[in-house]
């Protein structure tokens, strides 16, 4: 019998594959439930943009054609929206695709990346694929960024530094001042990747935002996604904004047709749907106020949220998640290092109320 383990590239066996949680259908079947409230994936409870849905309907008749290999129509729409040139934009199969492409472009074996901890797991995954070392820098006790510690963690082997703002799963933001300070301390060879997947939900006036000065620096990459605010998670479309020279190298390892035809059209249409974007922001703000008020009243600790989710301290995140699932409420158990927490995505008003009532019961028990 062929020993596959002897033929697999070094390091692949050490990578832990992503394991999705139960689906709503699986949960219904397992516990005999008629309804499941899905609050575990940071999805937009309002659903996709109506303009995106119309674009999808119009595009279905052309599925026998390949997509635009360079996502030019979508890149032009993104460039106009952000006030940059199309050459500053690269589209991907979700922002996960761009993270992996950056890893494949810049990382070699024994190189290093610096990441906050805890944070989004895909930063480490991209490094592990390339057999690079992941240097984790803990957040401060209040979950704010310790940019001084991140700068100090940079070594001669560091190639990429990641920050997520608002951070997933803690919800804290990187401020504009912190971003500029960190960039000023990074060597010329180090690229700062700012993942802004949830930034449009934040109401913090001090949060980091793209500006001409940041984007003029060839070391800066800003990542965005259509999965959250725009409600297109099922189509997998993300994009990055950076200096054209940087994308010139990344394009060399990008697969052709990496963004499907329907996704390109839907994303471009969603970007122009200001009404849906505003409704999604208002929904997040209203949900944020509801959870903060309800949790304060019941004495359940939480971290002030800036995205479309809230991190709640229950003492045992896995036990809480299990107990809530039995009641038909799907939340996310705490990430590594956050075993005492659960992360709850903002749902529709009645879903939020059901979640809070179930949470009260579980925490009392």
C-alpha positions in Angstrom: 0.0 0.0 0.0 1.3 3.5 -0.9 2.4 5.4 2.2 1.0 8.8 1.4 2.5 10.4 4.5 5.9 9.8 3.0 4.9 11.7 -0.2 3.1 14.7 1.3 5.0 17.9 1.3 6.7 18.7 4.6 4.5 20.6 7.0 1.2 19.7 5.4 0.4 17.0 8.0 0.9 19.6 10.7 -1.8 21.9 9.4 -5.2 21.5 11.1 -8.0 21.7 8.5 -10.8 24.1 9.1 -13.7 22.3 10.8 -17.1 23.9 10.3 -19.7 23.7 13.0 -23.1 22.0 12.7 -25.4 23.5 10.1 -28.9 24.6 11.0 -30.4 21.5 9.3 -28.0 19.2 11.3 -29.0 21.0 14.5 -32.7 20.6 13.8 -32.3 16.9 13.2 -30.0 16.2 16.2 -32.2 17.9 18.8 -35.6 17.6 17.1 -36.0 21.3 16.7 -38.5 23.1 14.4 -36.6 26.4 14.4 -32.9 27.3 14.7 -31.5 30.8 15.2 -28.2 31.0 13.4 -25.9 33.5 15.2 -22.5 31.8 14.8 -21.0 33.1 11.5 -21.1 36.9 11.6 -23.5 36.9 8.6 -25.7 39.8 7.7 -29.1 39.1 9.2 -30.8 41.3 6.6 -29.6 39.1 3.8 -28.1 40.2 0.5 -28.5 43.5 -1.2 -31.6 43.6 -3.5 -29.5 45.1 -6.2 -27.2 42.1 -5.9 -30.1 39.7 -6.2 -31.3 41.4 -9.4 -27.7 41.3 -10.8 -27.6 37.6 -10.0 -30.9 36.9 -11.8 -29.7 38.8 -14.9 -26.4 36.9 -14.9 -27.8 33.3 -14.7 -28.3 33.0 -18.4 -24.6 33.6 -19.1 -23.2 30.8 -16.8 -21.9 29.0 -19.8 -19.3 31.7 -20.2 -16.1 32.0 -18.1 -15.9 34.9 -15.7 -13.7 37.9 -16.4 -10.2 36.6 -15.4 -9.2 39.9 -13.9 -12.5 40.9 -12.4 -12.1 44.2 -14.3 -15.7 45.4 -14.0 -15.7 44.7 -10.2 -12.3 46.3 -9.7 -13.4 49.5 -11.5 -16.5 49.7 -9.3 -14.4 49.2 -6.1 -11.8 51.7 -7.3 -14.5 54.3 -7.9 -16.1 53.6 -4.5 -12.7 54.1 -2.7 -11.3 56.9 -4.9 -8.4 54.9 -6.1 -7.2 53.5 -9.4 -8.3 50.0 -10.6 -4.6 49.0 -10.5 -4.8 49.5 -6.7 -7.4 46.8 -6.4 -7.2 43.0 -6.4 -10.4 40.8 -6.2 -10.4 37.4 -4.6 -12.4 34.4 -3.7 -13.2 36.0 -0.3 -10.5 37.8 1.7 -9.3 34.3 2.7 -8.0 33.9 -0.9 -6.1 37.2 -0.7 -4.5 36.2 2.7 -3.3 32.9 1.1 -2.1 34.7 -2.0 0.0 37.2 0.1 1.5 34.2 2.0 2.4 32.4 -1.3 3.9 35.6 -2.7 6.0 36.8 0.2 6.7 33.9 2.6 9.4 31.3 2.4 10.3 28.6 4.9 11.4 30.0 8.2 10.1 33.5 7.5 7.9 35.0 10.1 4.5 36.7 10.4 3.4 38.8 13.4 -0.3 38.4 14.4 -2.4 39.5 17.3 -3.8 36.8 19.6 -6.5 35.9 19.6 -7.6 36.9 16.0 -8.7 35.5 12.7 -7.2 32.0 12.1 -6.5 32.4 8.4 -3.5 34.6 8.9 -1.7 31.7 10.7 -3.0 29.2 8.1 -1.4 31.1 5.2 1.9 31.1 7.0 1.7 27.4 7.9 1.1 26.5 4.2 4.4 28.1 3.4 6.2 26.7 6.5 6.7 30.2 7.9 6.7 30.8 11.7 3.7 32.5 13.4 4.7 35.0 16.1 1.6 35.7 18.2 1.4 38.9 20.2 -1.3 38.9 23.0 -3.9 41.6 23.1 -3.9 43.7 26.3 -6.3 42.5 29.1 -9.0 44.8 27.8 -8.5 43.3 24.3 -7.0 46.5 22.9 -4.0 46.3 20.5 -0.5 46.4 22.0 1.1 47.9 19.0 4.4 48.5 20.9 4.6 44.8 21.6 3.8 44.0 17.9 6.6 46.3 16.7 9.0 44.7 19.2 8.1 41.2 17.9 9.4 42.1 14.4 12.6 40.3 13.6 14.9 40.2 10.6 12.8 37.2 9.4 9.5 39.1 9.6 7.7 39.6 6.2 4.1 40.3 7.2 2.3 41.9 10.1 -1.5 41.4 10.4 -4.1 43.4 12.2 -7.8 42.9 12.1 -10.0 45.9 12.8 -12.5 45.4 14.4 -10.8 42.3 15.5 -12.5 39.0 15.2 -13.6 37.7 17.7 -12.9 40.4 20.3 -14.5 43.4 18.5 -11.9 46.0 19.3 -10.5 48.4 16.7 -7.1 49.6 15.7 -7.0 53.3 15.8 -5.7 55.6 13.1 -2.9 56.8 15.4 -1.9 53.2 16.3 -1.8 52.2 12.6 0.4 55.2 11.6 2.7 54.6 14.6 3.1 50.9 13.9 3.8 51.6 10.2 6.4 54.2 11.2 8.2 51.5 13.3 8.2 48.7 10.7 11.2 48.2 8.5 10.9 48.9 4.8 10.8 45.1 4.1 7.8 44.4 6.3 4.2 44.6 4.9 1.4 45.7 7.1 -1.9 43.9 6.3 -5.0 45.5 7.8 -8.1 43.3 7.6 -11.1 45.7 7.6 -13.8 43.1 7.1 -16.0 44.6 9.8 -14.8 48.2 9.7 -17.9 49.5 8.0 -20.0 48.4 11.1 -17.9 50.4 13.5 -19.0 53.8 14.8 -15.7 54.6 16.4 -14.4 57.9 14.9 -10.9 57.0 15.8 -10.8 53.6 14.0 -8.2 53.2 11.2 -9.5 54.1 7.7 -7.8 54.1 4.4 -6.4 57.4 3.3 -4.2 58.6 0.5 -1.2 58.7 2.8 -1.5 55.1 4.0 -2.3 53.8 0.5 0.7 55.6 -1.0 3.0 53.4 1.1 3.8 50.2 -0.9 4.0 48.3 2.5 0.2 48.7 3.2 -2.5 46.3 2.2 -6.2 46.8 3.2 -8.5 43.8 2.9 -12.3 44.0 2.5 -15.1 41.5 2.0 -18.6 41.4 0.6 -19.5 38.6 3.0 -20.5 40.8 6.0 -22.0 44.2 5.4 -23.2 43.3 1.8 -24.6 39.9 2.8 -22.9 37.9 0.0 -21.1 35.3 2.1 -22.3 32.5 -0.1 -20.7 34.0 -3.2 -17.2 34.4 -1.7 -16.0 37.7 -2.9 -13.4 39.9 -1.3 -10.9 42.5 -2.3 -7.7 44.2 -1.3 -6.4 47.8 -1.9 -2.7 48.3 -2.1 0.1 49.7 -4.3 0.0 48.4 -7.9 3.6 47.1 -7.6 2.6 44.8 -4.8 -0.4 43.4 -6.7 1.9 43.0 -9.7 3.7 40.2 -7.8 0.6 38.7 -6.1 -1.0 38.4 -9.6 1.7 36.0 -10.5 0.5 33.3 -8.1 -3.2 34.1 -8.4 -5.3 31.5 -10.1 -7.1 32.7 -13.2 -10.9 33.1 -12.8 -10.5 33.2 -9.0 -13.8 35.1 -8.6 -16.9 33.6 -10.2 -19.0 35.4 -12.8 -22.1 35.7 -10.6 -20.1 36.9 -7.7 -18.4 39.7 -9.7 -21.7 41.1 -10.9 -23.5 40.8 -7.6 -20.6 42.4 -5.7 -20.4 45.3 -8.1 -24.2 45.9 -7.8 -24.1 45.6 -4.0 -21.4 48.2 -3.8 -23.8 50.7 -5.4 -26.7 49.8 -3.0 -26.4 52.7 -0.5 -29.8 52.0 1.0 -28.9 48.4 1.9 -25.5 49.5 3.2 -27.2 52.1 5.5 -29.9 49.6 6.7 -27.2 47.1 7.6 -25.2 49.6 9.6 -28.4 50.8 11.4 -29.3 47.2 12.2 -25.9 46.5 13.7 -26.1 49.7 15.8 -29.6 48.8 17.0 -28.6 45.3 17.8 -25.4 46.5 19.6 -27.5 48.8 21.8 -30.0 45.9 22.5 -27.3 43.5 23.6 -25.4 46.0 25.7 -28.6 47.0 27.5 -29.8 43.5 28.1 -26.5 42.1 29.2 -25.9 45.0 31.6 -29.4 44.4 33.1 -28.6 40.7 33.7 -25.1 41.2 34.9 -23.5 39.1 32.1 -20.0 40.6 31.2 -19.2 41.5 27.6 -16.7 43.3 25.5 -17.9 46.6 23.9 -18.6 45.5 20.3 -17.6 47.4 17.1 -18.6 44.8 14.5 -21.8 42.9 13.9 -21.1 40.6 16.8 -20.5 40.7 20.5 -18.1 38.7 22.7 -19.8 37.6 25.9 -18.1 36.1 29.0 -20.1 33.1 30.4 -17.3 31.3 32.2 -17.3 28.2 29.9 -17.8 29.0 26.3 -18.1 25.4 25.0 -20.7 24.5 27.7 -22.7 27.6 26.9 -22.6 26.9 23.2 -23.8 23.4 23.7 -26.6 24.5 26.1 -27.7 27.1 23.6 -27.7 24.7 20.7 -30.0 22.4 22.6 -32.4 25.4 22.7 -32.0 26.1 19.0 -29.5 29.0 19.3 -26.3 28.7 17.3 -23.4 30.8 18.6 -19.6 30.4 18.3 -17.6 29.0 21.2 -14.6 31.1 22.3 -11.6 31.0 20.0 -8.2 29.8 21.3 -7.4 31.6 24.5 -11.0 32.7 25.0 -12.5 29.5 26.5 -14.7 31.5 28.9 -16.4 33.4 26.1 -19.0 33.0 23.3 -19.3 35.1 20.2 -22.8 36.1 19.2 -23.7 37.5 15.8 -26.4 40.1 15.6 -29.6 38.6 14.3 -33.0 40.0 13.5 -34.8 41.6 16.5 -36.8 38.5 17.5 -33.7 36.3 17.1 -31.7 38.6 19.4 -34.5 38.5 22.0 -34.6 34.7 21.8 -30.9 34.5 22.2 -30.8 36.8 25.3 -33.6 34.9 27.0 -31.8 31.5 26.3 -28.6 33.0 27.5 -30.2 34.1 30.8 -31.5 30.6 31.4 -28.2 29.0 30.6 -26.2 31.4 32.8 -28.6 31.0 35.7 -28.3 27.2 35.5 
